[in-house]
């Protein structure tokens, strides 16, 4: 982990000429072709690539967990001289977990929701080692302590849903490492986690590896994570290995064209384009203004059916979006940024004031409500979910015009064709269905649909988070181009600080439903004041192996809950102007 | 990457492709064949049969006054009044199918309306509708049908109505659940941000997704309906004699089961086969239309 082992040890795991194919209606199609690499004891090997590169299939092949119609068609998977690819299931089972273990992307779905953490851990241990219940339990508690879970004895009695995402992933790691496997495969272990939690989990993996000497295969799409953790990298594209080498070399001097493109597309902190144009000026009427806006959900019920608790999803949020600017809203999951987006889009009821083009939302009639939708449009995170799978994409783009009774059918068609060209698609694709497009194309369709009504404001709620980095870069460029061309404003919501830095003019950082810091991009990224903002920025993985292993303050304990008993409201954060419109919430150290 | 795991919603499948996939399944083909034979026989009954269904034939009884067994002049024999059973069976098929389609169509319509309204509106409207559905579900269907049939003067259409009033509940439940999950999907939220009205969302974006479910439930429901009609007619509160129906043919002749078994056996077998056929087709349709069942053939 610290450095590649000096003496080139004999490989622990050796993959040679691996080809994995899927059989689909009699046609055999390769998913991974001729992949070869070695894993030495104690090292971390990253397999990096975008979706469809075959990286996850490779890990499943190693574990012998390929789906029924997928099989290893040629090549060898040698672990301690045994070829895993030829091993019958009965012989593979004892190896799984004991010699070669795996952790998955989504810890919630990998844990059994109806069993306690303790039961699952002890079962996993006892399945492989002839230990008594008490011994296994002691071993489980020890494993939980190792992954730095607070109060391990109490955690043993808890169920997965009682733990946060980061805690669950720690449990998975504890479970994987309890049997001291020789090889640990981590398939996107931090992708579903918030950036600060990701940092903790990566640090933990690194420390544990140093202690136990387990070799790790890290499967990831995130070049930042690769740079921070891996000794060597295998870059894959469309089932083939593009390049292999030490991390430092790959990042400093990528050999393959694809690797170069991939690295160029990775958003980096501190490389946002120099701001030549001044910020859009404050206009007399902002595109949207929020003033002390709150959104809450009531949950639980006492015996009279009245709610007992209240989730303060957003509390006293105030900001305005100027014409022509991109306003960023950042924060980790559950901080309330999407709630604000929904309130602006009229999807959830709110308290306080939301003005769009100077008109308060709450005083509108149903008719005006519909009209105001023409000014504010939304682009969602998952374009597949946001498009009706039974509607042709051309009809989807025309639909807003139909709803608002704009133009004749011929005019609408012409407008949709124009929009398709505008977002980089061709009009002849209009009669297809959403599933016939790639993720990036689908997001372009969603953008075209949002543009149809010529809105003044587009809300991008994590609109590029689900896309591969190279696609992400293109969609971001499209958004930028459309903005300058059409003079719209964006509310850009994201958890990814590097992306945000590259696109926004001003931004606000949210934590537990409140804004803790707000200012221009340069103010916030150049001089972050609030400790939470600093922590958020520190946690972003840097795609540069030379700048690895900064000391990072590990926070202790869980994030406080935004859930309060009814009648009790969290204290509002008081924002103080530290100069030039840079607002920072008062905090205590 | 960050993948919001959802059950995959399907793009529309062309009807021709559904039929082709259905034809590849042997059992479904068998079911379709039976349905085709019954439907053909019902439609062309007047041209097929030699005697009117209600005509009491002199030569239909033996000299001792007993019904004629199958074979010879009367393909399926005759009943106690000397009527041609074959003819009664074909005309009875008309009754069964009319009830199967009308009653089931009505049940499906009521169930869909209730389910979709409750699922989309939620709130107290939804609560009242669904509690009422629960109440109907808890009520013994047969008892209710007998009560309703006793209050109204039984006729073909009344029987169809009674069956519809009893059978809509299951559909309502299924449609309610599907609608609630659909209504929470992101593309519905996307429609709302476009300013789409509730009616538009329901008709253009929710209803099309329910079509596969409705087709499957409609098909499976026909067999239930056919059986319920037979039961009601057998109990004497269904289709009234002399109008033939498979159920009341059994009802009329049950007491002579030992002397003339074919009078019970033939209509019984017909009911069994038709119900089985609709079930087979319904099951196959579910496999073809339901993505979660894919890849099992």
Interface residues (C-beta under 8 A of the other chain):
Chain A: X51 X106 X109 X191 X192 X221 X342 X345 X346 X347 X369 X370 X371 X373 X374 X376 X377 X378 X380 X381 X382 X385 X386 X387 X388 X389 X390 X391 X399 X400 X403 X404 X433 X434 X435 X446 X449 X453 X465 X466 X467 X468
Chain B: X1 X2 X3 X4 X5 X6 X9 X10 X11 X12 X185 X186 X187 X189 X190 X191 X192 X193 X194 X195 X196 X197 X200 X204 X205 X208 X209
